[in-house]
Amino acid sequence: MSFFPSLPEDAGVRHILTLNPEAGRALVAFHTAALRNASPLTPAHKELIAAYVSGLNACQYCYGVHSQTAQAFGMGEGVLEALLADVDSADVEERLKPLLRYARKLTLEPTRMTQGDAQAVFDAGWTEIALHDAVLTVCLFNFMNRLLEGHGVKGNPGVFNTRGQALRDDGYEPLLAFLDAAVQAAPSA
């Protein structure tokens, strides 16, 4: 149950976006631009980072949805739990580990970031664009985690599975159709 009485019992991101449709459209556009752009990081990499950041923040909704999205992109069972316990021993490609360490530090200790943190990513063979896209993903999901938690939206496994598969198959753009339909159905003020 959300903190907001106007939101439905099964509220999710799409419902929150209807509270400010202009901001909602901009947020969907940002998701598409940051997570489904041409990049050295694949959508699967970005969804893994999204789920990882959400796990670090203990955001049940975003962790649930984006862990399912990452799994729909081929991430194995238990990988996120292993990453949250220890990046170094987790079963992910070695090249991703510096990016994930960067994501962890940027999420939990942002003022402690150093050139050395970035250099570790570059030394693993990633470009500035890859690191920039990783930073965008980390920032977006720190924002989204607080958006969901601030509205009291937790979700459930049924929502996580459905949304995870839909995000892999269709991306973020279908949220705009939901938003437009909700705005049209809303009573005029």
N, C-alpha and C positions, 0 to 999 in steps of 0.2 A: 504494500500500500504506500503510495506516494505521500509526501508531506503536503501536496497541493490538492485540495478537494476537487478541483476542476479536472484533474487528470484521471483517466480510467484506472481500474484495479490492475490491469495488465500493462501499465504505462511503460513506454520505452522512449528512446531518443526521438523517434518520429512525433510522439505526442508532445514532448517538451518543445520541439521546434515550432509547434503551432502557437505557442504563447507569444512569440515574436516572429512572425513569418519572414520579415525582411532579414533579420539576423539568421533565421533558420536557413533561408536560401543561400546566404553568404557562407554559412558553415558547411552546407552540403557541397557547395562549389569548392571550398577549401579542401575538404576531404578528397574530392576527386582530383584536384590539382596536386595535392601532396602525396596521395597514396596510389594513384593510378596513372602517374605521369611516366614519360620515357626517362629511365634512370638506370644507373648501374645496379641499384637495388630493385629486385623484383617485387611485385605485389606480395608475394609470399614472404619475402624478407621483412617488408614493412608491416604486414599483419602480425608476424612473429614479434617484432619490436613493440607494436601496439599492445599485444597481449602481455608481453613481458612487463612493460611500464605499468599496465593496469594491475598486474599481479603485485608488483612492488608497492603500488598504492592501495592494494586490497579493495579495488573497485569491483564488486561482484558482477555487475552488469557488463562492463566493458571487458573484463577478463573472460567472462563466460562467452560473450559473443565473439570476441576476436581470437580466443583460443580455438573456438570451433571453426572460424574462418581460416586460421593458420592450418588446422588439421585438414580442412577441405582442400587447401593448397598442397597438402602432402606431408605436413609435419607429423612426426610419429607421436603416439600416445606417451605421456609422461615426460616429454621433452621440456615443457614449460615448468613443470614442478622441479625438474632437475636444475634448470637454469636459475630458478628462484633460490634454490638451495646453494648452488655453486656453479658459476659460469664455467670455470676451468675444467670441471669434470663432466659437464653436460655433453650429451651426444648431439652436437651440432658441428658443422664444418668449422675448422680452426680459424678460418679467415673471418668468420662472423663474431668470434669471441671478443676482439677489441672493440667492435661496434657495440656489442651488448654491454661490455664494461663501461663504455662511454655513456650509453643510455642509462645505466644504473646510477652512475655518479651524477649525471645531469638531472636525474629525477630526485635523488635523495640528498645530494650535496652540491647544488648548482654553483654556489659561490666558490667552490674549491676546484673548479675545472682549471686545467693547465695546458700549456702548449704540449707537454709530454703526453697528455691524454689524446690529443689530436694526432700527435706524431705516431703513436702506437697504431692508430687506425690507418694512417698513410703507410706505415711500414708493413702492414698486412696486405697492401696492394690496392686499397680503396682510394678513390679520387676525392677531391674537394666536393664535387657534386654529390657523390655518394654520402659523404659525411653530412653535407648540408641537408640532404633528403632524410637522413637518419635523425638529425636534430629537429627538422620539421615534424617528423612523426612523433618523437618524444614530446615535443612541446604540445602538439595537438592532443595527445592522449593524457597528458597531465591536465590540460584544460577539460577534456571530455570527462575524465574521472571526477573532477570537481563539479562539473555540470550535473552529472547523474547523482552523485552523492548529495549535492546541495538540494536536489529535488526529492531525495529519498527514494529513488528508483533503483530496485535491486534485480528485477527480472527473475527468470526461472529457466531450468534446463530446456524446456520446450521452445522457449523464445530463443535461447542461445543457439540451439541446433538449427532452427529455421532461419534465423538472421545470418548465421555464419555461412550456411550454404548459399543463401541469396546474395550476400556480399561477394562471395567468390564468383558466382555465376553472372551477376548483373552489376556489381559495383554499387556506387552510392547514389547515382542519378535517380533511381526509382523513388527515393525519399522525396524528391521534388514533386512527383505526381501525388503522393500521399499528402504532402503539405498543401498543394494547390486545391485538392479535393476537400480538405478540412477547412480551408479558408472560405471556399465557396459555400460549404454547408453551414458555416457559422452564422448566427443571426446578426443582422446589421445593428450597429450601435446607434 
